[in-house]
Amino acid sequence: METDFKTLANKVINSDGLPSKKKITIFSLCLFISLFFWMLIKFSKEFQLAVVCPVTFINLPNDKVLLNNADTSFLITIRAKGFNLLYYQLFKNKDLIKVDVSILKNSLNKDDSTSYLGATELSKLLNKQLDFDYETLNILPDTYALHWEKAYIKKVPVKLNLSINYKKQFQLYDSIKIEPDSISVSGRKSDLELITYFNTQKLTLYNLSNSQILFIDIVKPSHLQKIKLFTQKVKLNIAVEKFTEAEIEIPVTTSDGMKNVKLFPEKVRITYQVALKDFKKVNTDMFAAHTDINNSKLNNEFHAKVDLIKSPSFVKITKVYPEKIEYIIFK
């Protein structure tokens, strides 16, 4: 084939009467056809290839902790036609081979502290997950031992790593609800003793003007990768409403039995913020202000501090004016 190609190439190059561009085009075409047939013949043959195959273990039991690494690699020698190997190298994702721990054989130890992954089981998994035509020649190591330790379970609170910036006039209407607010985790006793809480992933919300329901991941500490979280995400319910500012005047009360006292002024003005949807609910009966004259007398003061002793839960008090009032006691 090589001789034929040289002969054809010489004829094209040395041929008279053909423009140079046509000579180059014909030569390129001949070259392409020759390479195509060469690859067709070459890649139809069988080849051997050593593949590093990463493996991860899934469905780990809740009552045990895997002591060695949950991710490992096997060196697998396979034989396949060149086209299949080329397809594998170019187009197949080199995903982790997932090994279901529940199918592994336990050792004869009473505590079942060791499981084994043999070449036969791994070869079956490869056939299911690699999805191309090949023959397995060798697997190293031919047996992989998984060592286990008893696991303990602990419930751990979740803390939000959250920053919110609200649009003008908008505020948080109620406390942020997190579901669940604590999660169960399993692991070695020594590892669980190091855990007091879990953080969520950092989340920043800008110019928030409406309520949000979000799902956010829980962060597993990098130094505690062997622990198992039963819940990976938490649900956030963030209630946001548009607020307005309002004022209301309410009378100030004194201690029972003190009828000979004159307050200046007798009423105070309460400034508060309230969600627009609750604006019409507010009335004076929802507020109460009190001053302790007896305490003021003990301190030889001529004015008394005003305490707001009652207000509706859905408003945010911003100011009480005046904060102190004068009084006269009649004899």
C-alpha positions in Angstrom: 0.0 0.0 0.0 2.9 2.3 0.8 4.5 1.7 -2.6 1.2 2.4 -4.4 0.8 5.7 -2.5 4.4 6.8 -3.4 3.8 6.0 -7.0 0.5 7.9 -7.0 2.1 10.9 -5.2 5.0 11.0 -7.7 2.6 11.0 -10.6 0.5 13.8 -9.2 3.5 15.9 -8.3 5.4 15.4 -11.5 2.4 15.5 -13.8 2.5 18.2 -16.4 -0.3 20.4 -17.5 -2.0 20.5 -14.1 -2.1 23.8 -12.2 -0.2 23.8 -8.9 -3.4 24.3 -6.8 -5.0 21.3 -8.3 -1.9 19.3 -7.8 -1.9 20.1 -4.0 -5.6 19.4 -3.8 -5.3 16.0 -5.4 -2.3 15.2 -3.3 -4.1 16.1 -0.1 -7.1 14.0 -1.1 -4.8 11.0 -1.8 -3.1 11.5 1.5 -6.4 11.7 3.4 -7.7 8.5 1.7 -4.5 6.7 2.5 -4.5 7.7 6.2 -8.2 6.8 6.5 -7.5 3.2 5.2 -4.4 3.0 7.4 -6.3 3.9 10.5 -9.2 1.5 9.6 -6.8 -1.4 9.3 -4.7 -0.4 12.4 -7.6 0.3 14.8 -9.5 -2.8 13.8 -6.8 -4.8 15.6 -6.9 -5.6 19.3 -4.7 -3.7 21.8 -4.0 -3.8 25.5 -4.4 -0.8 27.8 -3.7 -0.2 31.5 -6.5 2.0 33.0 -6.4 3.6 36.4 -9.9 3.2 37.6 -11.1 5.3 40.6 -13.5 3.6 42.9 -15.8 5.1 45.6 -17.9 3.2 48.1 -21.6 4.0 48.5 -24.4 3.0 50.9 -22.1 2.9 53.8 -23.8 1.3 56.9 -25.0 3.7 59.6 -23.7 1.5 62.4 -20.1 1.3 61.1 -17.3 3.7 60.1 -14.9 3.0 57.2 -11.4 3.4 58.6 -9.5 3.3 55.4 -10.2 5.8 52.5 -13.6 5.6 51.0 -12.1 6.5 47.6 -9.3 4.4 46.1 -8.0 3.3 42.6 -7.4 0.0 40.8 -5.0 -0.6 37.9 -7.0 -2.6 35.4 -5.5 -4.1 32.2 -8.1 -4.4 29.4 -8.0 -5.7 25.9 -10.2 -4.3 23.2 -10.3 -3.2 19.5 -8.5 0.0 18.8 -11.8 1.8 17.9 -13.3 0.9 21.2 -10.3 2.1 23.2 -10.2 5.3 21.2 -13.9 5.9 21.9 -13.3 5.2 25.6 -10.3 7.6 25.8 -12.0 10.4 23.9 -15.7 10.3 24.8 -16.2 8.3 28.0 -16.3 10.2 31.2 -13.8 8.8 33.7 -16.4 8.7 36.4 -15.8 6.9 39.7 -16.9 3.3 39.8 -19.5 3.1 42.5 -19.3 0.1 44.8 -22.4 -0.7 46.9 -20.9 -1.8 50.2 -24.0 -3.9 51.0 -22.9 -6.4 48.4 -19.5 -7.0 49.9 -18.6 -10.1 51.8 -17.9 -9.8 55.5 -15.0 -11.5 57.2 -15.5 -14.3 59.6 -14.7 -12.0 62.6 -17.4 -11.9 65.2 -17.6 -8.1 64.9 -17.7 -8.1 61.1 -14.8 -5.6 61.2 -13.5 -6.3 57.7 -15.1 -6.5 54.2 -13.5 -7.6 51.0 -13.8 -6.4 47.4 -12.4 -9.0 45.1 -11.4 -8.9 41.4 -14.5 -10.9 40.4 -17.0 -8.4 42.1 -15.1 -5.4 40.7 -15.0 -6.9 37.2 -18.8 -7.3 37.3 -19.2 -3.7 38.3 -16.9 -2.5 35.6 -19.0 -4.4 32.9 -22.1 -2.7 34.1 -20.7 0.8 34.5 -18.1 1.2 31.7 -20.5 0.4 28.9 -18.2 -0.6 26.0 -16.9 -3.8 24.5 -13.7 -5.0 26.2 -12.0 -7.9 28.0 -10.5 -7.6 31.5 -7.1 -9.2 31.7 -5.9 -8.2 35.1 -6.9 -6.2 38.1 -4.4 -4.8 40.7 -4.9 -5.2 43.6 -6.9 -8.3 43.2 -8.5 -7.9 46.6 -9.3 -4.8 48.6 -10.0 -4.9 52.3 -12.3 -2.4 54.0 -11.8 -2.0 57.7 -14.7 -1.0 59.9 -15.2 0.4 63.4 -18.4 0.8 65.4 -20.3 4.0 64.7 -22.2 6.2 67.1 -25.0 8.6 66.4 -25.3 12.2 67.6 -27.8 15.0 67.0 -26.1 18.3 66.1 -27.6 21.8 65.7 -27.3 23.6 62.4 -26.2 27.3 62.3 -26.9 29.6 59.4 -24.1 31.3 57.6 -26.4 34.0 56.1 -26.2 37.6 55.2 -29.2 39.6 54.0 -29.5 43.1 52.6 -33.0 44.4 52.3 -34.5 46.8 49.7 -35.7 50.1 51.2 -38.8 49.8 53.4 -38.6 46.0 53.4 -37.7 44.0 56.5 -37.7 40.5 57.9 -41.3 39.9 59.1 -40.6 36.9 61.3 -37.6 34.9 62.5 -36.0 32.8 59.8 -37.3 29.2 60.0 -34.8 26.5 59.4 -35.9 22.9 58.8 -34.5 20.8 60.3 -32.7 22.9 62.9 -30.5 20.0 63.9 -29.4 16.8 62.1 -28.3 13.3 63.0 -24.7 12.3 62.2 -22.8 9.0 62.7 -19.2 8.4 63.1 -16.5 7.4 65.5 -17.0 8.5 69.1 -13.8 10.5 69.1 -14.9 12.4 66.0 -18.4 13.1 67.3 -17.0 14.6 70.5 -15.3 17.3 68.4 -18.6 18.4 66.8 -20.8 21.0 68.5 -22.7 22.4 65.5 -22.7 22.4 61.7 -22.6 25.6 59.5 -24.5 26.0 56.3 -22.8 27.2 53.2 -22.2 30.9 53.0 -25.3 32.6 51.5 -25.7 36.4 50.7 -29.0 37.9 49.6 -29.1 41.4 48.2 -32.0 43.9 47.9 -34.5 41.4 49.2 -38.1 42.5 48.7 -40.1 39.3 48.9 -40.3 36.1 50.9 -38.0 33.2 50.0 -37.9 29.5 50.4 -34.4 28.2 49.9 -32.5 24.9 50.2 -28.9 25.3 51.4 -26.1 22.7 51.8 -24.6 21.8 55.2 -20.8 22.0 55.3 -19.0 19.0 56.5 -15.7 19.9 58.3 -12.7 19.0 56.1 -11.0 17.2 59.0 -14.0 15.0 59.7 -14.6 13.5 56.3 -15.3 10.0 57.8 -18.5 11.1 59.6 -21.8 10.6 57.8 -24.5 13.2 57.7 -28.1 11.8 57.5 -29.3 15.2 56.1 -27.3 17.1 53.4 -29.5 20.2 53.1 -31.7 22.4 55.2 -34.8 24.4 54.2 -34.9 28.1 54.9 -38.2 30.0 55.1 -37.5 33.8 55.0 -40.6 35.9 55.4 -40.2 39.5 54.1 -42.8 42.3 54.1 -42.9 46.0 53.3 -42.9 48.1 56.5 -44.1 51.6 57.3 -43.6 53.9 60.3 -46.5 55.0 62.4 -47.2 56.8 65.8 -49.7 56.3 68.5 -50.4 58.1 71.8 -51.1 56.1 75.0 -51.7 57.1 78.6 -49.0 56.4 81.3 -50.1 54.5 84.4 -48.5 54.6 87.9 -48.3 52.3 90.8 -51.6 51.1 92.3 -53.0 53.3 95.0 -51.1 56.5 93.9 -54.1 58.7 93.1 -52.4 61.9 94.3 -49.9 62.1 91.5 -50.0 64.4 88.5 -47.9 63.4 85.5 -46.5 65.8 83.0 -47.3 64.8 80.3 -49.9 62.2 81.0 -49.4 60.5 77.6 -46.4 59.4 75.6 -46.0 59.0 71.9 -44.9 55.6 70.6 -43.2 55.4 67.2 -43.2 52.0 65.7 -42.7 50.1 62.4 -45.3 47.7 61.2 -45.9 45.6 58.1 -48.4 47.2 55.7 -50.6 44.1 55.9 -50.9 44.6 59.7 -51.3 48.4 59.7 -55.0 48.4 60.4 -54.8 45.9 63.2 -53.0 48.3 65.5 -55.0 50.1 68.3 -54.2 51.8 71.6 -55.4 48.8 73.7 -52.4 46.8 72.4 -50.0 49.1 74.2 -49.3 49.9 77.8 -46.8 52.3 79.4 -46.0 52.5 83.1 -43.8 54.6 85.3 -42.5 53.7 88.8 -42.9 56.8 91.0 -41.8 55.0 94.1 -38.4 54.1 92.6 -37.9 57.6 91.5 -38.6 59.0 95.0 -36.1 56.6 96.5 -33.4 58.1 94.2 -34.5 61.7 95.0 -35.4 62.3 91.4 -38.1 64.7 90.1 -38.8 62.7 87.0 -39.6 59.0 86.3 -38.6 56.7 83.5 -41.4 55.4 81.2 -41.4 51.7 80.5 -43.4 50.2 77.7 -44.8 47.1 79.3 -47.1 45.9 76.5 -47.0 46.1 72.7 -48.1 43.8 69.9 -45.6 41.2 68.7 -45.9 42.2 65.1 -44.6 45.8 65.5 -41.1 47.0 66.1 -40.8 49.8 68.6 -38.3 52.5 67.5 -39.0 55.3 70.0 -40.9 56.2 73.2 -41.2 60.0 73.7 -40.6 61.3 76.2 -38.5 58.7 77.8 -38.9 60.3 81.2 -41.8 62.4 82.6 -42.1 64.8 85.5 -44.6 64.4 88.3 -46.2 66.2 91.2 -47.4 64.5 94.4 -50.3 66.2 96.1 -50.6 66.0 99.9 
